[in-house]
Amino acid sequence: QVQLVESGGGLVQAGGSLRLSCAASGRTFSTYDMGWFRQAPGKEREFVARITWRDGNRAYADSVKGRFTISRDYTKNTVYLQMNSLKPEDTAVYYCAAWPSGTTQYDWGQGTQVTVSS
């Protein structure tokens, strides 16, 4: 059973940076994508970024391109989301997800709150 544990959220001023971490366990992820989604109050959960575990291929939402970077560490089975130039509209609960590549069979972490003050 896949387990995903996020950390690194918090309160930051606009223009600041945060790094989220997601520690994954429970299986081998060589055929998986892993990524980040977020959900702001009153809004639906939306895609932020993903990375293919096998080859490191990355994709980003247009709203975070050039500001956020997703990466992975094989040795720690951990995925990171480096968030720079944060804006108040980035405020949301951020969820780590893992899914078999080419599917939408998501496993979710518990979420971590990111709050950006203006």
C-alpha contacts under 8 A as a table, 3 or more apart, distances in Angstrom:
res1	aa1	res2	aa2	distance
1	Q	26	G	5.04
1	Q	27	R	6.91
2	V	24	A	7.11
2	V	25	S	5.78
2	V	26	G	4.52
2	V	27	R	6.30
2	V	107	D	6.77
3	Q	23	A	8.00
3	Q	24	A	5.69
3	Q	25	S	5.22
3	Q	26	G	5.95
3	Q	107	D	7.82
3	Q	108	W	7.88
3	Q	109	G	7.07
4	L	22	C	6.18
4	L	23	A	5.64
4	L	24	A	4.69
4	L	25	S	6.69
4	L	96	C	6.84
4	L	97	A	7.40
4	L	107	D	7.87
4	L	108	W	6.56
4	L	109	G	4.65
4	L	110	Q	7.61
5	V	21	S	7.97
5	V	22	C	5.34
5	V	23	A	5.18
5	V	24	A	6.65
5	V	96	C	7.77
5	V	109	G	5.61
5	V	110	Q	6.86
6	E	20	L	6.96
6	E	21	S	5.47
6	E	22	C	4.37
6	E	23	A	6.54
6	E	95	Y	7.46
6	E	96	C	6.61
6	E	109	G	6.46
6	E	110	Q	7.06
6	E	111	G	6.37
6	E	112	T	6.33
7	S	20	L	5.76
7	S	21	S	5.24
7	S	22	C	6.55
7	S	112	T	6.43
8	G	18	L	7.05
8	G	19	R	5.87
8	G	20	L	4.49
8	G	21	S	6.12
8	G	112	T	7.39
9	G	18	L	7.09
9	G	19	R	7.50
9	G	20	L	6.21
9	G	112	T	5.40
9	G	113	Q	5.31
9	G	114	V	4.99
9	G	115	T	8.00
10	G	18	L	7.88
10	G	112	T	8.00
10	G	113	Q	6.14
10	G	114	V	5.05
10	G	115	T	6.15
11	L	114	V	6.15
11	L	115	T	4.74
11	L	116	V	5.93
11	L	117	S	7.36
12	V	16	G	6.06
12	V	17	S	7.23
12	V	18	L	7.68
12	V	114	V	7.94
12	V	115	T	6.35
12	V	116	V	5.03
12	V	117	S	6.28
13	Q	16	G	5.58
13	Q	86	L	7.67
13	Q	116	V	5.35
13	Q	117	S	4.76
13	Q	118	S	6.18
14	A	85	S	6.98
14	A	86	L	5.34
14	A	87	K	5.05
14	A	88	P	6.26
14	A	116	V	5.68
14	A	117	S	5.68
14	A	118	S	5.33
15	G	84	N	7.06
15	G	85	S	4.19
15	G	86	L	4.89
15	G	87	K	6.40
16	G	84	N	6.16
16	G	85	S	5.50
16	G	86	L	5.53
17	S	82	Q	7.48
17	S	83	M	5.40
17	S	84	N	4.41
17	S	85	S	6.25
17	S	86	L	6.18
18	L	82	Q	6.20
18	L	83	M	5.25
18	L	84	N	6.76
19	R	80	Y	6.76
19	R	81	L	5.55
19	R	82	Q	4.41
19	R	83	M	5.90
20	L	80	Y	5.51
20	L	81	L	5.00
20	L	82	Q	6.47
20	L	83	M	7.92
21	S	78	T	6.72
21	S	79	V	5.83
21	S	80	Y	4.55
21	S	81	L	6.55
22	C	78	T	5.38
22	C	79	V	5.11
22	C	80	Y	6.27
22	C	96	C	6.29
23	A	76	K	7.46
23	A	77	N	6.09
23	A	78	T	4.47
23	A	79	V	6.69
24	A	77	N	5.58
24	A	78	T	5.91
24	A	79	V	7.93
25	S	28	T	7.90
25	S	77	N	7.17
28	T	31	T	7.87
29	F	32	Y	5.04
29	F	33	D	7.78
29	F	53	W	6.55
30	S	53	W	5.67
30	S	54	R	5.20
31	T	53	W	6.88
31	T	54	R	6.48
31	T	100	P	6.03
31	T	101	S	6.07
32	Y	52	T	6.38
32	Y	53	W	5.84
32	Y	54	R	7.50
32	Y	98	A	6.64
32	Y	99	W	5.46
32	Y	100	P	4.29
32	Y	101	S	4.85
33	D	50	R	6.68
33	D	51	I	5.66
33	D	52	T	4.36
33	D	53	W	5.62
33	D	98	A	5.84
33	D	99	W	5.49
33	D	100	P	6.10
33	D	101	S	5.25
34	M	50	R	5.56
34	M	51	I	5.49
34	M	52	T	6.41
34	M	53	W	6.86
34	M	79	V	7.40
34	M	96	C	7.44
34	M	97	A	5.64
34	M	98	A	4.38
34	M	99	W	6.44
35	G	48	V	7.53
35	G	49	A	5.43
35	G	50	R	3.85
35	G	51	I	5.99
35	G	70	I	7.78
35	G	79	V	7.65
35	G	96	C	5.81
35	G	97	A	5.32
35	G	98	A	6.52
36	W	47	F	6.56
36	W	48	V	5.42
36	W	49	A	5.33
36	W	50	R	6.31
36	W	81	L	7.69
36	W	94	Y	6.68
36	W	95	Y	5.59
36	W	96	C	4.69
36	W	97	A	6.01
37	F	45	R	6.50
37	F	46	E	5.38
37	F	47	F	4.46
37	F	48	V	4.96
37	F	49	A	7.06
37	F	94	Y	5.76
37	F	95	Y	5.18
37	F	96	C	6.51
37	F	97	A	7.37
38	R	45	R	5.42
38	R	46	E	5.42
38	R	47	F	6.61
38	R	48	V	6.71
38	R	92	A	5.85
38	R	93	V	5.45
38	R	94	Y	4.29
38	R	95	Y	5.82
39	Q	43	K	6.26
39	Q	44	E	5.90
39	Q	45	R	4.29
39	Q	46	E	6.28
39	Q	92	A	5.20
39	Q	93	V	5.30
39	Q	94	Y	6.59
40	A	43	K	5.38
40	A	44	E	7.26
40	A	45	R	7.38
40	A	91	T	6.47
40	A	92	A	4.20
40	A	93	V	6.36
41	P	92	A	7.06
47	F	60	Y	7.95
47	F	61	A	6.47
48	V	60	Y	5.82
48	V	61	A	5.11
48	V	64	V	7.08
49	A	58	R	7.31
49	A	59	A	5.56
49	A	60	Y	4.34
49	A	61	A	6.20
49	A	70	I	6.64
50	R	58	R	5.69
50	R	59	A	5.42
50	R	60	Y	6.68
50	R	70	I	6.93
51	I	56	G	5.64
51	I	57	N	5.48
51	I	58	R	4.51
51	I	59	A	6.67
51	I	70	I	6.83
51	I	71	S	7.09
51	I	72	R	7.82
52	T	55	D	5.90
52	T	56	G	4.95
52	T	57	N	5.17
52	T	58	R	6.63
52	T	101	S	7.45
53	W	56	G	5.60
53	W	57	N	7.86
53	W	72	R	7.51
56	G	71	S	7.79
56	G	72	R	7.83
58	R	70	I	7.34
60	Y	64	V	6.64
60	Y	65	K	5.92
61	A	64	V	5.67
61	A	65	K	6.36
62	D	65	K	5.31
64	V	67	R	5.44
64	V	68	F	5.60
65	K	68	F	6.19
66	G	69	T	7.77
67	R	83	M	6.16
67	R	84	N	5.14
67	R	85	S	6.06
67	R	86	L	7.69
68	F	81	L	6.69
68	F	82	Q	5.48
68	F	83	M	4.48
68	F	84	N	6.00
69	T	81	L	5.66
69	T	82	Q	5.06
69	T	83	M	6.63
70	I	79	V	7.20
70	I	80	Y	5.60
70	I	81	L	4.57
70	I	82	Q	6.37
71	S	79	V	5.75
71	S	80	Y	5.24
71	S	81	L	6.62
72	R	77	N	7.39
72	R	78	T	5.73
72	R	79	V	4.31
72	R	80	Y	6.06
73	D	76	K	5.55
73	D	77	N	5.84
73	D	78	T	5.34
73	D	79	V	6.39
74	Y	77	N	5.06
74	Y	78	T	6.94
75	T	78	T	7.95
83	M	86	L	6.58
86	L	90	D	6.49
86	L	116	V	6.76
87	K	90	D	5.39
87	K	91	T	7.59
87	K	116	V	6.13
87	K	117	S	7.82
87	K	118	S	7.58
88	P	91	T	5.64
88	P	115	T	7.34
88	P	116	V	4.69
88	P	117	S	5.70
88	P	118	S	5.98
89	E	116	V	7.57
90	D	114	V	7.59
90	D	115	T	7.46
90	D	116	V	6.71
91	T	113	Q	7.82
91	T	114	V	5.41
91	T	115	T	4.57
91	T	116	V	5.45
92	A	113	Q	6.08
92	A	114	V	5.53
92	A	115	T	6.60
93	V	111	G	5.86
93	V	112	T	5.36
93	V	113	Q	4.35
93	V	114	V	6.01
94	Y	111	G	5.28
94	Y	112	T	5.24
94	Y	113	Q	6.18
94	Y	114	V	6.94
95	Y	108	W	6.67
95	Y	109	G	5.78
95	Y	110	Q	6.66
95	Y	111	G	4.37
95	Y	112	T	6.58
96	C	108	W	5.89
96	C	109	G	5.20
96	C	110	Q	7.89
96	C	111	G	6.87
97	A	106	Y	6.08
97	A	107	D	5.47
97	A	108	W	4.64
97	A	109	G	6.32
98	A	106	Y	5.61
98	A	107	D	5.26
98	A	108	W	6.77
99	W	103	T	6.66
99	W	104	T	6.45
99	W	105	Q	5.40
99	W	106	Y	4.73
99	W	107	D	6.31
100	P	103	T	5.67
100	P	104	T	7.54
100	P	105	Q	6.74
100	P	106	Y	7.90
